[in-house]
Amino acid sequence: MELSNDTVIHIKNGDIEYLQFRRLLEYSDVISHCYSLGTNANFRTSSKNYENNKIEYEKVINNYKDLCDNIGLDYRNLVKGIQRHTNNVTSVYDKINKNEPDFNMKEYENIDGLITNKKNIVLSTTSADCISLLFFDPVKKVIANTHSGWKGTLQRISVKTVEKMVKEFECNKEDIIVCICPSIRKCHFEVEKNVKDMFLREFQELEEENLKEIIEEKVIGKKWNIDTVLINKIILKNIGIKEENIIDSKICTMCNPEILHSYRAEKENYGLNTALIGLK
């Protein structure tokens, strides 16, 4: 299956497949990035899943290594938060483990967004329907990688990431590029009234026209479809990110279960995709 479009390129190198954003490739001398493809590759790193199966854990590490090798990054420099659907964003100035990836570190517990300006660090998020957002300021040479599921979107973690980039790294909002990786889209993100009401309360400041586009009633009084991608686009634009700097992959994970992990498609045995970004 070919997923290339006007914003992303589908790369195949033997058994390794991934997406890259055309916009970020304009800065390939400064950064490297990708979003993993292929359901045979799993990027679940929680140690509790492998307590009695070191062989499977080694497969995961090799998946990261193969992906990093393909985009010119060192997998040993990987840093990943232990994601808990929070709006917690932290800056990474140094790696704790120098010779292996930083997975399952207490320092990154309950962290869903990572920012750095260091060349020896590769930022990773994982997802299976949630949104991963890649941020890059080409002026200040700052990158961020943020996991924003529906709960993270409700908590505006994308906005918090930008605010932290501005506060700690003196980035200018108008310089920041934001790339929205594959995720579940409005066509499949169906919720019940309690979740729909949460979104209406949190984003009541948005224009009524926007809310009508974001939330669509599918089964009268029972089911609604919500566009979390559009929400992120709007709230990022509203804080000063240029519209032309918000780049959407336009790909739905649940529409493409043959090549992308999807929680709603795979159910309890779901795997995880990864988004990677690193400064060279």
SULCOR-V328146 format. One record per residue. N is the residue number from 1. PHI is phi in whole degrees, -180 to 180 (none if undefined). OMEGA is omega in whole degrees, -180 to 180 (none if undefined). Layout:
n = <N | N>
phi = <PHI | PHI>
omega = <OMEGA | OMEGA>
//
This chain:
n = <1 | 2 | 3 | 4 | 5 | 6 | 7 | 8 | 9 | 10 | 11 | 12 | 13 | 14 | 15 | 16 | 17 | 18 | 19 | 20 | 21 | 22 | 23 | 24 | 25 | 26 | 27 | 28 | 29 | 30 | 31 | 32 | 33 | 34 | 35 | 36 | 37 | 38 | 39 | 40 | 41 | 42 | 43 | 44 | 45 | 46 | 47 | 48 | 49 | 50 | 51 | 52 | 53 | 54 | 55 | 56 | 57 | 58 | 59 | 60 | 61 | 62 | 63 | 64 | 65 | 66 | 67 | 68 | 69 | 70 | 71 | 72 | 73 | 74 | 75 | 76 | 77 | 78 | 79 | 80 | 81 | 82 | 83 | 84 | 85 | 86 | 87 | 88 | 89 | 90 | 91 | 92 | 93 | 94 | 95 | 96 | 97 | 98 | 99 | 100 | 101 | 102 | 103 | 104 | 105 | 106 | 107 | 108 | 109 | 110 | 111 | 112 | 113 | 114 | 115 | 116 | 117 | 118 | 119 | 120 | 121 | 122 | 123 | 124 | 125 | 126 | 127 | 128 | 129 | 130 | 131 | 132 | 133 | 134 | 135 | 136 | 137 | 138 | 139 | 140 | 141 | 142 | 143 | 144 | 145 | 146 | 147 | 148 | 149 | 150 | 151 | 152 | 153 | 154 | 155 | 156 | 157 | 158 | 159 | 160 | 161 | 162 | 163 | 164 | 165 | 166 | 167 | 168 | 169 | 170 | 171 | 172 | 173 | 174 | 175 | 176 | 177 | 178 | 179 | 180 | 181 | 182 | 183 | 184 | 185 | 186 | 187 | 188 | 189 | 190 | 191 | 192 | 193 | 194 | 195 | 196 | 197 | 198 | 199 | 200 | 201 | 202 | 203 | 204 | 205 | 206 | 207 | 208 | 209 | 210 | 211 | 212 | 213 | 214 | 215 | 216 | 217 | 218 | 219 | 220 | 221 | 222 | 223 | 224 | 225 | 226 | 227 | 228 | 229 | 230 | 231 | 232 | 233 | 234 | 235 | 236 | 237 | 238 | 239 | 240 | 241 | 242 | 243 | 244 | 245 | 246 | 247 | 248 | 249 | 250 | 251 | 252 | 253 | 254 | 255 | 256 | 257 | 258 | 259 | 260 | 261 | 262 | 263 | 264 | 265 | 266 | 267 | 268 | 269 | 270 | 271 | 272 | 273 | 274 | 275 | 276 | 277 | 278 | 279 | 280>
phi = <none | -101 | -112 | -62 | -149 | -75 | -115 | -131 | -117 | -91 | -104 | -125 | -136 | 66 | -86 | -95 | -133 | -163 | -104 | -134 | -82 | -58 | -65 | -71 | -67 | -66 | -116 | -66 | -80 | -112 | -131 | -132 | -158 | -172 | -129 | -68 | -127 | 105 | -82 | -76 | -95 | -120 | -121 | -79 | -114 | -60 | -61 | -65 | -76 | -129 | -57 | -116 | -148 | -67 | -63 | -66 | -64 | -62 | -63 | -63 | -60 | -66 | -62 | -64 | -62 | -61 | -66 | -64 | -57 | -70 | -112 | 77 | -117 | -95 | -62 | -67 | -92 | -68 | -129 | -138 | -74 | -87 | -73 | -136 | 61 | -99 | -113 | -83 | -126 | -129 | -96 | -113 | -106 | -159 | -88 | -77 | -96 | -85 | -116 | -154 | -62 | -90 | -112 | 60 | -87 | -60 | -63 | -111 | -66 | 62 | -115 | -116 | -143 | -129 | -132 | -156 | -125 | -99 | -77 | -96 | -133 | -115 | -92 | -128 | -128 | -125 | -163 | -151 | 119 | -66 | -88 | -103 | -117 | -103 | -112 | -149 | -105 | -72 | -83 | -89 | 58 | -123 | -124 | -148 | -140 | -130 | -97 | -132 | -76 | -66 | -72 | -66 | -66 | -58 | -91 | 58 | -67 | -64 | -67 | -63 | -62 | -61 | -60 | -71 | -61 | -70 | -71 | -92 | -121 | 58 | -72 | -102 | -57 | -70 | -93 | -77 | -100 | -123 | -112 | -99 | -75 | -53 | -163 | -67 | -109 | -53 | -60 | -125 | -84 | -100 | -133 | -97 | -60 | -61 | -73 | -56 | -66 | -60 | -67 | -63 | -68 | -69 | -112 | -67 | -78 | -72 | -60 | -57 | -63 | -66 | -63 | -65 | -77 | -73 | -116 | -123 | -75 | -107 | -123 | -50 | 75 | -130 | -133 | -134 | -103 | -122 | -101 | -71 | -65 | -63 | -57 | -61 | -60 | -68 | -70 | -70 | -63 | -67 | -95 | 119 | -76 | -66 | -57 | -72 | -97 | -104 | -109 | -105 | -68 | 65 | -119 | -98 | -65 | -74 | -77 | -131 | -70 | -72 | -131 | -132 | -67 | -141 | -60 | -72 | -84 | -90 | 63 | -67 | -99 | -67 | -99 | -125 | -87 | -132 | -113 | -125 | -152 | -150 | -82 | -87>
omega = <-178 | -177 | 179 | 173 | -176 | 179 | -179 | 176 | 177 | -178 | 175 | 177 | -174 | 180 | -177 | 178 | 179 | 175 | 170 | 179 | -179 | -178 | -179 | 178 | 175 | -180 | -175 | 175 | -175 | -177 | 169 | -175 | 172 | 171 | -171 | 173 | 177 | -179 | 175 | 178 | 180 | -176 | 177 | -174 | -180 | -174 | -178 | 179 | -173 | -177 | -179 | -177 | -178 | -180 | 179 | 178 | 178 | 177 | 179 | 179 | 178 | 176 | 177 | -179 | -180 | -179 | 179 | 178 | -178 | -178 | 173 | 177 | -180 | -176 | 179 | -180 | -179 | 172 | -179 | 175 | 172 | -169 | -179 | 179 | 178 | 168 | -180 | 180 | 180 | 176 | -179 | -179 | -179 | 176 | 179 | 175 | -174 | -172 | 177 | -179 | 176 | 175 | 175 | 178 | -179 | -179 | -178 | 177 | 179 | 178 | -180 | 177 | -178 | 179 | 174 | 170 | -178 | -176 | -175 | -178 | 176 | -177 | -179 | 164 | 176 | -177 | 174 | -176 | 177 | 179 | 163 | 179 | 176 | -179 | 177 | 172 | -177 | 179 | -179 | 180 | 179 | 178 | 174 | 179 | -171 | 177 | -177 | 171 | -179 | 178 | 177 | 177 | 175 | -179 | 175 | -178 | 178 | 178 | 180 | 177 | 179 | -179 | 179 | 176 | 180 | -175 | -173 | -175 | 177 | 176 | 172 | -175 | -177 | 179 | -171 | 175 | 179 | 179 | -177 | -176 | 176 | -179 | 173 | -176 | -177 | -177 | -177 | -178 | -178 | -178 | 175 | -170 | -177 | 179 | 178 | -179 | 176 | -179 | 178 | 180 | -175 | -173 | -178 | 180 | -179 | 178 | -179 | 179 | 177 | -179 | 178 | 178 | -178 | -174 | -178 | 179 | -178 | 175 | -170 | 176 | -175 | -173 | 177 | 172 | -176 | -179 | -179 | 177 | 179 | 177 | -180 | 178 | -176 | -176 | 175 | 178 | -178 | 178 | 174 | 174 | -179 | -179 | -180 | 178 | 175 | -171 | -177 | 177 | 178 | -176 | 178 | -180 | -176 | 175 | -175 | -175 | 178 | -173 | 180 | 175 | 179 | 179 | -177 | 179 | -174 | -180 | -169 | -179 | -176 | 173 | -178 | 169 | 175 | 170 | -179 | 172 | 180 | 174 | 179 | none>
//
